[in-house]
Amino acid sequence: MKRMPVLAVAGLLGASMALTACGSDDGGGSGGDGGDASVGKVGVILPDTESSARWVSADPPALKKAFEEAGVDATIKNAQGDSSRMTGIADSMIASGVTVLAIVNLDNESGAAIQEKAESQGVATIDYDRLTLGGSASYYVSYDNTKVGELQGKGLQQCLGKNAKSNIVYLNGSPDDSNATLFSTGAHNVLDANSNYNVAAEQAVPAWDPTQATQIFEQMWTQTGGKIDGVLAANDALAGSVISILQKNDMAGKIPVTGQDATVQGLQAILTGDQCMTVYKSAPQEANALADVAIAMANGEEPDTNAKSEDTEGDREVPSILLDPLLVTKDNVKEVVKDGGVKAAELCKGFEKECKQAGIKF
């Protein structure tokens, strides 16, 4: 028998499950002394603290709340950008008796190895946010990542103007992240259709590293002689790197820059006009969807899905829950605050005037 359809969760931002119990956060081991005895233990491994602020400020509390409300004993850890550390965490979780393991892989190879070992020990696996190519996860829970890129392309197009002759550059995400390829594909789907746009440069940023992103964009700026009219930056952290170079050249706010993740810094840059847009992916919504799938699997039930994602390396289609992202500009930053994506007090500290103008109460 199937559980409550996960799509019902996806349809409501921040929707909560109606059960209660205990969980655990990044800093501790398994909690759950009051959990439902019929539900197994769940382990979740997040990737790092550098590629996006979401892995520190958004996902851990959202996941903890989702599992606590669902009555599940869950352990949530962060691999700190180290694939060996992630492997060690996975080994520890398996030894502790988790029955379901969800990972946000750092790269396809190490992610696939973790999944293979887990399943050899009878532990079911889920890909969370990033699909592990060549892996063996039973399910994939994420946002529609091609659509994320399409929203970035549409956002940049809106800021540039459809008919404006423009040199654009792409600062793509990590080549080890399958999502980064989907973001880029989606953006190209939109922007390549406009003959007014010329791609002056395009490069991926290893490990989503903001420091390398700064160096890469500075090289782009030098190589093009500063003749850049728009920047497709894959997330807010990379956008921040771009903006630092634009500020250095007195061009911040004059050249549209995209982003993703709706971080505090990204939203502040949008409020000041230094960043054109971002893409919001509700952490509570994604966390609740993961919890729903994990609970069903732990109970030996079949989760409902709404899509299939192609694993090109594994030559298979992975049953998926793909949620809808939101394009965010200055006009609707307040929607992120309303959903709990950021706290108004944190967003508006030092940006009181801009928040008032955007209709954000703090």
Contacts in CASP RR format, 6 or more apart in sequence:
PFRMAT RR
TARGET T0000
AUTHOR 0000-0000-0000
METHOD contacts of the structure
MODEL  1
MKRMPVLAVAGLLGASMALTACGSDDGGGSGGDGGDASVGKVGVILPDTE
SSARWVSADPPALKKAFEEAGVDATIKNAQGDSSRMTGIADSMIASGVTV
LAIVNLDNESGAAIQEKAESQGVATIDYDRLTLGGSASYYVSYDNTKVGE
LQGKGLQQCLGKNAKSNIVYLNGSPDDSNATLFSTGAHNVLDANSNYNVA
AEQAVPAWDPTQATQIFEQMWTQTGGKIDGVLAANDALAGSVISILQKND
MAGKIPVTGQDATVQGLQAILTGDQCMTVYKSAPQEANALADVAIAMANG
EEPDTNAKSEDTEGDREVPSILLDPLLVTKDNVKEVVKDGGVKAAELCKG
FEKECKQAGIKF
1 301 0 8 1.000
2 296 0 8 1.000
2 301 0 8 1.000
2 302 0 8 1.000
2 303 0 8 1.000
2 304 0 8 1.000
3 292 0 8 1.000
3 295 0 8 1.000
3 296 0 8 1.000
3 299 0 8 1.000
3 301 0 8 1.000
3 303 0 8 1.000
3 304 0 8 1.000
4 292 0 8 1.000
5 304 0 8 1.000
6 289 0 8 1.000
6 292 0 8 1.000
6 293 0 8 1.000
6 303 0 8 1.000
6 304 0 8 1.000
6 305 0 8 1.000
6 306 0 8 1.000
6 321 0 8 1.000
7 304 0 8 1.000
7 306 0 8 1.000
7 321 0 8 1.000
8 15 0 8 1.000
9 15 0 8 1.000
9 17 0 8 1.000
9 285 0 8 1.000
9 288 0 8 1.000
9 289 0 8 1.000
9 292 0 8 1.000
10 285 0 8 1.000
10 289 0 8 1.000
10 306 0 8 1.000
10 321 0 8 1.000
10 323 0 8 1.000
10 324 0 8 1.000
11 285 0 8 1.000
12 285 0 8 1.000
13 282 0 8 1.000
13 284 0 8 1.000
13 285 0 8 1.000
13 339 0 8 1.000
14 282 0 8 1.000
14 284 0 8 1.000
14 285 0 8 1.000
14 288 0 8 1.000
14 339 0 8 1.000
14 340 0 8 1.000
15 284 0 8 1.000
15 285 0 8 1.000
15 288 0 8 1.000
16 65 0 8 1.000
16 66 0 8 1.000
16 69 0 8 1.000
16 284 0 8 1.000
16 288 0 8 1.000
17 66 0 8 1.000
17 69 0 8 1.000
17 70 0 8 1.000
17 288 0 8 1.000
17 291 0 8 1.000
17 292 0 8 1.000
18 69 0 8 1.000
19 36 0 8 1.000
19 69 0 8 1.000
19 70 0 8 1.000
19 71 0 8 1.000
20 68 0 8 1.000
20 69 0 8 1.000
20 71 0 8 1.000
21 32 0 8 1.000
21 34 0 8 1.000
21 35 0 8 1.000
21 36 0 8 1.000
21 67 0 8 1.000
21 68 0 8 1.000
21 69 0 8 1.000
21 70 0 8 1.000
21 71 0 8 1.000
21 72 0 8 1.000
21 73 0 8 1.000
22 31 0 8 1.000
22 32 0 8 1.000
22 33 0 8 1.000
22 34 0 8 1.000
22 35 0 8 1.000
22 68 0 8 1.000
22 71 0 8 1.000
22 73 0 8 1.000
23 30 0 8 1.000
23 31 0 8 1.000
23 32 0 8 1.000
23 64 0 8 1.000
23 67 0 8 1.000
23 68 0 8 1.000
23 71 0 8 1.000
23 72 0 8 1.000
23 73 0 8 1.000
23 74 0 8 1.000
23 75 0 8 1.000
24 30 0 8 1.000
24 31 0 8 1.000
24 32 0 8 1.000
24 64 0 8 1.000
24 73 0 8 1.000
24 74 0 8 1.000
24 75 0 8 1.000
24 76 0 8 1.000
25 60 0 8 1.000
25 61 0 8 1.000
25 64 0 8 1.000
25 76 0 8 1.000
26 46 0 8 1.000
26 60 0 8 1.000
26 76 0 8 1.000
26 77 0 8 1.000
26 78 0 8 1.000
27 77 0 8 1.000
28 75 0 8 1.000
28 77 0 8 1.000
29 75 0 8 1.000
30 41 0 8 1.000
30 73 0 8 1.000
30 74 0 8 1.000
30 75 0 8 1.000
30 96 0 8 1.000
31 73 0 8 1.000
31 74 0 8 1.000
31 75 0 8 1.000
32 71 0 8 1.000
32 72 0 8 1.000
32 73 0 8 1.000
34 71 0 8 1.000
35 71 0 8 1.000
35 72 0 8 1.000
35 73 0 8 1.000
36 71 0 8 1.000
36 72 0 8 1.000
38 299 0 8 1.000
39 70 0 8 1.000
39 71 0 8 1.000
39 72 0 8 1.000
39 73 0 8 1.000
39 295 0 8 1.000
39 298 0 8 1.000
39 299 0 8 1.000
40 72 0 8 1.000
40 73 0 8 1.000
40 98 0 8 1.000
40 99 0 8 1.000
40 100 0 8 1.000
40 298 0 8 1.000
40 299 0 8 1.000
41 72 0 8 1.000
41 73 0 8 1.000
41 74 0 8 1.000
41 75 0 8 1.000
41 96 0 8 1.000
41 97 0 8 1.000
41 98 0 8 1.000
41 99 0 8 1.000
41 100 0 8 1.000
41 298 0 8 1.000
42 67 0 8 1.000
42 72 0 8 1.000
42 73 0 8 1.000
42 74 0 8 1.000
42 75 0 8 1.000
42 98 0 8 1.000
42 99 0 8 1.000
42 100 0 8 1.000
42 101 0 8 1.000
42 102 0 8 1.000
42 294 0 8 1.000
42 295 0 8 1.000
42 298 0 8 1.000
43 74 0 8 1.000
43 75 0 8 1.000
43 76 0 8 1.000
43 77 0 8 1.000
43 93 0 8 1.000
43 98 0 8 1.000
43 100 0 8 1.000
43 101 0 8 1.000
43 102 0 8 1.000
44 63 0 8 1.000
44 74 0 8 1.000
44 75 0 8 1.000
44 76 0 8 1.000
44 77 0 8 1.000
44 101 0 8 1.000
44 102 0 8 1.000
44 103 0 8 1.000
44 128 0 8 1.000
44 290 0 8 1.000
45 77 0 8 1.000
45 78 0 8 1.000
45 79 0 8 1.000
45 86 0 8 1.000
45 89 0 8 1.000
45 90 0 8 1.000
45 93 0 8 1.000
45 101 0 8 1.000
45 102 0 8 1.000
45 103 0 8 1.000
45 104 0 8 1.000
46 55 0 8 1.000
46 59 0 8 1.000
46 60 0 8 1.000
46 76 0 8 1.000
46 77 0 8 1.000
46 78 0 8 1.000
46 79 0 8 1.000
46 104 0 8 1.000
47 55 0 8 1.000
47 78 0 8 1.000
47 79 0 8 1.000
47 81 0 8 1.000
47 86 0 8 1.000
47 104 0 8 1.000
47 105 0 8 1.000
47 106 0 8 1.000
47 130 0 8 1.000
48 55 0 8 1.000
48 78 0 8 1.000
48 79 0 8 1.000
48 80 0 8 1.000
48 81 0 8 1.000
48 106 0 8 1.000
48 207 0 8 1.000
48 208 0 8 1.000
49 55 0 8 1.000
49 56 0 8 1.000
49 78 0 8 1.000
49 80 0 8 1.000
49 81 0 8 1.000
50 81 0 8 1.000
50 207 0 8 1.000
50 208 0 8 1.000
50 209 0 8 1.000
50 210 0 8 1.000
50 237 0 8 1.000
51 174 0 8 1.000
51 207 0 8 1.000
51 208 0 8 1.000
51 209 0 8 1.000
51 235 0 8 1.000
51 237 0 8 1.000
52 208 0 8 1.000
52 235 0 8 1.000
52 236 0 8 1.000
52 237 0 8 1.000
52 261 0 8 1.000
52 263 0 8 1.000
53 236 0 8 1.000
53 237 0 8 1.000
53 261 0 8 1.000
53 263 0 8 1.000
53 264 0 8 1.000
53 265 0 8 1.000
54 261 0 8 1.000
54 263 0 8 1.000
54 281 0 8 1.000
54 283 0 8 1.000
55 78 0 8 1.000
55 104 0 8 1.000
56 78 0 8 1.000
57 263 0 8 1.000
57 264 0 8 1.000
58 283 0 8 1.000
58 341 0 8 1.000
59 283 0 8 1.000
59 286 0 8 1.000
59 287 0 8 1.000
60 76 0 8 1.000
60 78 0 8 1.000
62 283 0 8 1.000
62 284 0 8 1.000
62 286 0 8 1.000
62 287 0 8 1.000
62 288 0 8 1.000
63 74 0 8 1.000
63 76 0 8 1.000
63 287 0 8 1.000
63 290 0 8 1.000
63 291 0 8 1.000
64 74 0 8 1.000
64 76 0 8 1.000
65 284 0 8 1.000
65 287 0 8 1.000
66 284 0 8 1.000
66 287 0 8 1.000
66 288 0 8 1.000
66 290 0 8 1.000
66 291 0 8 1.000
67 73 0 8 1.000
67 74 0 8 1.000
67 291 0 8 1.000
67 294 0 8 1.000
70 291 0 8 1.000
70 292 0 8 1.000
70 295 0 8 1.000
72 291 0 8 1.000
72 294 0 8 1.000
72 295 0 8 1.000
72 298 0 8 1.000
74 294 0 8 1.000
75 93 0 8 1.000
75 96 0 8 1.000
75 98 0 8 1.000
77 89 0 8 1.000
77 93 0 8 1.000
79 85 0 8 1.000
79 86 0 8 1.000
79 89 0 8 1.000
79 106 0 8 1.000
81 106 0 8 1.000
81 207 0 8 1.000
82 106 0 8 1.000
83 106 0 8 1.000
83 107 0 8 1.000
83 110 0 8 1.000
83 111 0 8 1.000
86 103 0 8 1.000
86 105 0 8 1.000
86 106 0 8 1.000
86 110 0 8 1.000
86 111 0 8 1.000
86 114 0 8 1.000
87 110 0 8 1.000
87 113 0 8 1.000
87 114 0 8 1.000
90 101 0 8 1.000
90 103 0 8 1.000
90 114 0 8 1.000
90 117 0 8 1.000
90 118 0 8 1.000
91 117 0 8 1.000
93 101 0 8 1.000
94 101 0 8 1.000
94 117 0 8 1.000
94 118 0 8 1.000
94 121 0 8 1.000
94 123 0 8 1.000
97 123 0 8 1.000
98 123 0 8 1.000
99 122 0 8 1.000
99 123 0 8 1.000
99 124 0 8 1.000
99 297 0 8 1.000
99 298 0 8 1.000
100 123 0 8 1.000
100 124 0 8 1.000
100 125 0 8 1.000
100 126 0 8 1.000
100 294 0 8 1.000
100 297 0 8 1.000
100 298 0 8 1.000
101 114 0 8 1.000
101 115 0 8 1.000
101 118 0 8 1.000
101 123 0 8 1.000
101 124 0 8 1.000
101 125 0 8 1.000
101 126 0 8 1.000
102 125 0 8 1.000
102 126 0 8 1.000
102 127 0 8 1.000
102 128 0 8 1.000
102 141 0 8 1.000
102 290 0 8 1.000
102 294 0 8 1.000
103 111 0 8 1.000
103 114 0 8 1.000
103 115 0 8 1.000
103 125 0 8 1.000
103 126 0 8 1.000
103 127 0 8 1.000
103 128 0 8 1.000
103 132 0 8 1.000
104 127 0 8 1.000
104 128 0 8 1.000
104 129 0 8 1.000
104 130 0 8 1.000
105 111 0 8 1.000
105 114 0 8 1.000
105 127 0 8 1.000
105 130 0 8 1.000
105 132 0 8 1.000
106 176 0 8 1.000
106 207 0 8 1.000
107 176 0 8 1.000
107 177 0 8 1.000
108 132 0 8 1.000
108 133 0 8 1.000
108 134 0 8 1.000
108 135 0 8 1.000
108 176 0 8 1.000
108 178 0 8 1.000
108 313 0 8 1.000
111 132 0 8 1.000
111 135 0 8 1.000
112 132 0 8 1.000
112 133 0 8 1.000
112 134 0 8 1.000
112 135 0 8 1.000
112 136 0 8 1.000
114 125 0 8 1.000
115 125 0 8 1.000
115 132 0 8 1.000
115 135 0 8 1.000
115 136 0 8 1.000
115 137 0 8 1.000
116 135 0 8 1.000
116 136 0 8 1.000
118 124 0 8 1.000
118 125 0 8 1.000
119 125 0 8 1.000
119 136 0 8 1.000
124 138 0 8 1.000
124 297 0 8 1.000
124 298 0 8 1.000
125 136 0 8 1.000
125 137 0 8 1.000
125 138 0 8 1.000
126 137 0 8 1.000
126 138 0 8 1.000
126 139 0 8 1.000
126 140 0 8 1.000
126 141 0 8 1.000
126 290 0 8 1.000
126 293 0 8 1.000
126 294 0 8 1.000
126 297 0 8 1.000
127 135 0 8 1.000
127 137 0 8 1.000
127 139 0 8 1.000
127 140 0 8 1.000
127 141 0 8 1.000
127 142 0 8 1.000
127 318 0 8 1.000
128 141 0 8 1.000
128 142 0 8 1.000
128 286 0 8 1.000
128 290 0 8 1.000
129 141 0 8 1.000
129 142 0 8 1.000
129 143 0 8 1.000
129 179 0 8 1.000
129 286 0 8 1.000
130 142 0 8 1.000
130 177 0 8 1.000
130 178 0 8 1.000
130 179 0 8 1.000
131 137 0 8 1.000
131 140 0 8 1.000
131 142 0 8 1.000
131 178 0 8 1.000
131 179 0 8 1.000
131 309 0 8 1.000
131 311 0 8 1.000
131 318 0 8 1.000
132 178 0 8 1.000
132 311 0 8 1.000
133 178 0 8 1.000
133 311 0 8 1.000
133 312 0 8 1.000
133 313 0 8 1.000
133 314 0 8 1.000
134 311 0 8 1.000
134 313 0 8 1.000
134 314 0 8 1.000
135 311 0 8 1.000
135 313 0 8 1.000
135 314 0 8 1.000
137 318 0 8 1.000
138 297 0 8 1.000
138 318 0 8 1.000
138 319 0 8 1.000
139 293 0 8 1.000
139 297 0 8 1.000
139 303 0 8 1.000
139 305 0 8 1.000
139 318 0 8 1.000
139 319 0 8 1.000
139 320 0 8 1.000
139 321 0 8 1.000
140 309 0 8 1.000
140 318 0 8 1.000
140 319 0 8 1.000
140 320 0 8 1.000
140 321 0 8 1.000
141 286 0 8 1.000
141 289 0 8 1.000
141 290 0 8 1.000
141 293 0 8 1.000
141 320 0 8 1.000
141 321 0 8 1.000
142 179 0 8 1.000
142 286 0 8 1.000
142 309 0 8 1.000
142 320 0 8 1.000
142 321 0 8 1.000
142 322 0 8 1.000
142 323 0 8 1.000
143 281 0 8 1.000
143 286 0 8 1.000
143 322 0 8 1.000
143 323 0 8 1.000
143 324 0 8 1.000
143 325 0 8 1.000
144 307 0 8 1.000
144 322 0 8 1.000
144 323 0 8 1.000
144 324 0 8 1.000
144 325 0 8 1.000
145 179 0 8 1.000
145 182 0 8 1.000
145 183 0 8 1.000
145 322 0 8 1.000
146 182 0 8 1.000
146 183 0 8 1.000
146 185 0 8 1.000
146 186 0 8 1.000
146 189 0 8 1.000
147 186 0 8 1.000
147 324 0 8 1.000
147 325 0 8 1.000
148 179 0 8 1.000
148 182 0 8 1.000
148 183 0 8 1.000
148 186 0 8 1.000
148 260 0 8 1.000
148 279 0 8 1.000
148 281 0 8 1.000
148 325 0 8 1.000
149 182 0 8 1.000
149 183 0 8 1.000
149 184 0 8 1.000
149 185 0 8 1.000
149 186 0 8 1.000
149 187 0 8 1.000
149 189 0 8 1.000
149 190 0 8 1.000
149 279 0 8 1.000
150 186 0 8 1.000
150 187 0 8 1.000
150 189 0 8 1.000
150 190 0 8 1.000
151 277 0 8 1.000
151 279 0 8 1.000
151 325 0 8 1.000
151 326 0 8 1.000
151 327 0 8 1.000
152 183 0 8 1.000
152 186 0 8 1.000
152 187 0 8 1.000
152 232 0 8 1.000
152 234 0 8 1.000
152 258 0 8 1.000
152 259 0 8 1.000
152 260 0 8 1.000
152 277 0 8 1.000
152 279 0 8 1.000
153 186 0 8 1.000
153 187 0 8 1.000
153 190 0 8 1.000
153 191 0 8 1.000
153 232 0 8 1.000
153 258 0 8 1.000
154 190 0 8 1.000
154 327 0 8 1.000
155 258 0 8 1.000
155 276 0 8 1.000
155 277 0 8 1.000
155 327 0 8 1.000
155 329 0 8 1.000
156 168 0 8 1.000
156 187 0 8 1.000
156 191 0 8 1.000
156 230 0 8 1.000
156 231 0 8 1.000
156 232 0 8 1.000
156 256 0 8 1.000
156 258 0 8 1.000
156 276 0 8 1.000
156 277 0 8 1.000
157 190 0 8 1.000
157 191 0 8 1.000
157 194 0 8 1.000
158 276 0 8 1.000
158 277 0 8 1.000
158 329 0 8 1.000
159 230 0 8 1.000
159 256 0 8 1.000
159 276 0 8 1.000
159 277 0 8 1.000
160 166 0 8 1.000
160 168 0 8 1.000
160 197 0 8 1.000
160 229 0 8 1.000
160 230 0 8 1.000
160 256 0 8 1.000
162 194 0 8 1.000
162 196 0 8 1.000
163 196 0 8 1.000
164 196 0 8 1.000
164 229 0 8 1.000
165 196 0 8 1.000
165 198 0 8 1.000
166 196 0 8 1.000
166 197 0 8 1.000
166 198 0 8 1.000
166 229 0 8 1.000
166 230 0 8 1.000
167 197 0 8 1.000
167 198 0 8 1.000
167 200 0 8 1.000
167 224 0 8 1.000
167 227 0 8 1.000
167 228 0 8 1.000
167 229 0 8 1.000
167 230 0 8 1.000
168 191 0 8 1.000
168 197 0 8 1.000
168 198 0 8 1.000
168 199 0 8 1.000
168 200 0 8 1.000
168 228 0 8 1.000
168 229 0 8 1.000
168 230 0 8 1.000
168 231 0 8 1.000
168 232 0 8 1.000
169 199 0 8 1.000
169 200 0 8 1.000
169 201 0 8 1.000
169 202 0 8 1.000
169 217 0 8 1.000
169 220 0 8 1.000
169 224 0 8 1.000
169 228 0 8 1.000
169 230 0 8 1.000
169 231 0 8 1.000
169 232 0 8 1.000
170 184 0 8 1.000
170 187 0 8 1.000
170 199 0 8 1.000
170 201 0 8 1.000
170 202 0 8 1.000
170 203 0 8 1.000
170 231 0 8 1.000
170 232 0 8 1.000
171 203 0 8 1.000
171 205 0 8 1.000
171 213 0 8 1.000
171 216 0 8 1.000
171 217 0 8 1.000
171 220 0 8 1.000
171 231 0 8 1.000
171 232 0 8 1.000
171 233 0 8 1.000
171 234 0 8 1.000
171 238 0 8 1.000
171 241 0 8 1.000
171 242 0 8 1.000
172 180 0 8 1.000
172 183 0 8 1.000
172 184 0 8 1.000
172 202 0 8 1.000
172 203 0 8 1.000
172 204 0 8 1.000
172 205 0 8 1.000
172 234 0 8 1.000
173 180 0 8 1.000
173 183 0 8 1.000
173 184 0 8 1.000
173 204 0 8 1.000
173 205 0 8 1.000
173 208 0 8 1.000
173 234 0 8 1.000
173 235 0 8 1.000
173 238 0 8 1.000
174 180 0 8 1.000
174 204 0 8 1.000
174 205 0 8 1.000
174 206 0 8 1.000
174 207 0 8 1.000
174 208 0 8 1.000
175 204 0 8 1.000
175 206 0 8 1.000
176 206 0 8 1.000
176 207 0 8 1.000
177 208 0 8 1.000
180 204 0 8 1.000
180 208 0 8 1.000
180 234 0 8 1.000
183 234 0 8 1.000
183 260 0 8 1.000
184 234 0 8 1.000
187 232 0 8 1.000
191 197 0 8 1.000
191 232 0 8 1.000
200 220 0 8 1.000
200 224 0 8 1.000
200 227 0 8 1.000
200 228 0 8 1.000
201 220 0 8 1.000
201 223 0 8 1.000
201 224 0 8 1.000
203 216 0 8 1.000
203 220 0 8 1.000
205 212 0 8 1.000
205 213 0 8 1.000
205 216 0 8 1.000
205 234 0 8 1.000
205 238 0 8 1.000
206 212 0 8 1.000
208 234 0 8 1.000
208 235 0 8 1.000
208 237 0 8 1.000
208 238 0 8 1.000
210 237 0 8 1.000
210 238 0 8 1.000
210 240 0 8 1.000
210 241 0 8 1.000
211 241 0 8 1.000
213 233 0 8 1.000
213 237 0 8 1.000
213 238 0 8 1.000
213 241 0 8 1.000
213 242 0 8 1.000
214 241 0 8 1.000
214 244 0 8 1.000
214 245 0 8 1.000
217 231 0 8 1.000
217 241 0 8 1.000
217 242 0 8 1.000
217 245 0 8 1.000
218 245 0 8 1.000
220 228 0 8 1.000
221 228 0 8 1.000
221 245 0 8 1.000
221 249 0 8 1.000
226 249 0 8 1.000
228 255 0 8 1.000
229 255 0 8 1.000
229 256 0 8 1.000
230 255 0 8 1.000
230 256 0 8 1.000
230 257 0 8 1.000
231 239 0 8 1.000
231 242 0 8 1.000
231 255 0 8 1.000
231 256 0 8 1.000
231 257 0 8 1.000
231 258 0 8 1.000
232 258 0 8 1.000
233 239 0 8 1.000
233 240 0 8 1.000
233 241 0 8 1.000
233 242 0 8 1.000
233 257 0 8 1.000
233 258 0 8 1.000
233 259 0 8 1.000
234 259 0 8 1.000
234 260 0 8 1.000
235 259 0 8 1.000
235 260 0 8 1.000
235 261 0 8 1.000
236 259 0 8 1.000
236 260 0 8 1.000
236 261 0 8 1.000
236 262 0 8 1.000
236 263 0 8 1.000
236 265 0 8 1.000
236 266 0 8 1.000
236 269 0 8 1.000
236 275 0 8 1.000
236 278 0 8 1.000
237 261 0 8 1.000
237 263 0 8 1.000
238 259 0 8 1.000
239 257 0 8 1.000
239 258 0 8 1.000
239 259 0 8 1.000
239 266 0 8 1.000
239 269 0 8 1.000
239 275 0 8 1.000
239 278 0 8 1.000
240 257 0 8 1.000
240 265 0 8 1.000
240 266 0 8 1.000
240 269 0 8 1.000
240 275 0 8 1.000
242 257 0 8 1.000
243 252 0 8 1.000
243 257 0 8 1.000
243 269 0 8 1.000
243 274 0 8 1.000
243 275 0 8 1.000
246 252 0 8 1.000
246 253 0 8 1.000
246 254 0 8 1.000
246 255 0 8 1.000
246 257 0 8 1.000
246 274 0 8 1.000
247 274 0 8 1.000
252 274 0 8 1.000
253 272 0 8 1.000
253 273 0 8 1.000
253 274 0 8 1.000
256 276 0 8 1.000
257 269 0 8 1.000
257 274 0 8 1.000
257 275 0 8 1.000
257 276 0 8 1.000
258 275 0 8 1.000
258 276 0 8 1.000
258 277 0 8 1.000
258 278 0 8 1.000
259 266 0 8 1.000
259 275 0 8 1.000
259 277 0 8 1.000
259 278 0 8 1.000
259 279 0 8 1.000
260 278 0 8 1.000
260 279 0 8 1.000
260 281 0 8 1.000
261 278 0 8 1.000
261 279 0 8 1.000
261 280 0 8 1.000
261 281 0 8 1.000
262 278 0 8 1.000
262 279 0 8 1.000
262 280 0 8 1.000
262 281 0 8 1.000
262 328 0 8 1.000
262 336 0 8 1.000
262 341 0 8 1.000
262 342 0 8 1.000
263 278 0 8 1.000
263 342 0 8 1.000
264 342 0 8 1.000
264 346 0 8 1.000
264 347 0 8 1.000
266 275 0 8 1.000
266 278 0 8 1.000
267 278 0 8 1.000
267 328 0 8 1.000
267 333 0 8 1.000
267 336 0 8 1.000
267 342 0 8 1.000
267 347 0 8 1.000
268 347 0 8 1.000
268 351 0 8 1.000
268 354 0 8 1.000
269 275 0 8 1.000
270 276 0 8 1.000
270 277 0 8 1.000
270 278 0 8 1.000
270 328 0 8 1.000
270 329 0 8 1.000
270 330 0 8 1.000
270 333 0 8 1.000
271 330 0 8 1.000
271 333 0 8 1.000
271 351 0 8 1.000
271 354 0 8 1.000
271 355 0 8 1.000
271 357 0 8 1.000
271 358 0 8 1.000
272 351 0 8 1.000
272 354 0 8 1.000
273 330 0 8 1.000
276 329 0 8 1.000
277 327 0 8 1.000
277 328 0 8 1.000
277 329 0 8 1.000
278 328 0 8 1.000
279 325 0 8 1.000
279 326 0 8 1.000
279 327 0 8 1.000
279 328 0 8 1.000
280 325 0 8 1.000
280 326 0 8 1.000
280 328 0 8 1.000
280 335 0 8 1.000
280 336 0 8 1.000
280 339 0 8 1.000
280 341 0 8 1.000
281 323 0 8 1.000
281 325 0 8 1.000
281 326 0 8 1.000
282 323 0 8 1.000
282 326 0 8 1.000
282 339 0 8 1.000
282 341 0 8 1.000
283 341 0 8 1.000
284 339 0 8 1.000
284 340 0 8 1.000
284 341 0 8 1.000
285 323 0 8 1.000
286 323 0 8 1.000
289 321 0 8 1.000
289 323 0 8 1.000
292 303 0 8 1.000
293 303 0 8 1.000
293 321 0 8 1.000
296 302 0 8 1.000
296 303 0 8 1.000
297 303 0 8 1.000
303 319 0 8 1.000
303 321 0 8 1.000
305 319 0 8 1.000
305 320 0 8 1.000
305 321 0 8 1.000
306 320 0 8 1.000
306 321 0 8 1.000
306 322 0 8 1.000
307 320 0 8 1.000
307 321 0 8 1.000
307 322 0 8 1.000
308 317 0 8 1.000
308 318 0 8 1.000
308 319 0 8 1.000
308 320 0 8 1.000
309 317 0 8 1.000
309 318 0 8 1.000
309 320 0 8 1.000
309 322 0 8 1.000
310 317 0 8 1.000
310 318 0 8 1.000
311 317 0 8 1.000
311 318 0 8 1.000
326 332 0 8 1.000
326 335 0 8 1.000
326 336 0 8 1.000
328 335 0 8 1.000
328 336 0 8 1.000
330 358 0 8 1.000
331 358 0 8 1.000
333 358 0 8 1.000
333 360 0 8 1.000
334 358 0 8 1.000
334 359 0 8 1.000
334 360 0 8 1.000
336 342 0 8 1.000
337 343 0 8 1.000
337 344 0 8 1.000
337 347 0 8 1.000
337 360 0 8 1.000
344 355 0 8 1.000
344 360 0 8 1.000
344 361 0 8 1.000
344 362 0 8 1.000
345 362 0 8 1.000
347 355 0 8 1.000
347 360 0 8 1.000
347 362 0 8 1.000
348 354 0 8 1.000
348 355 0 8 1.000
348 360 0 8 1.000
348 362 0 8 1.000
352 362 0 8 1.000
355 362 0 8 1.000
END
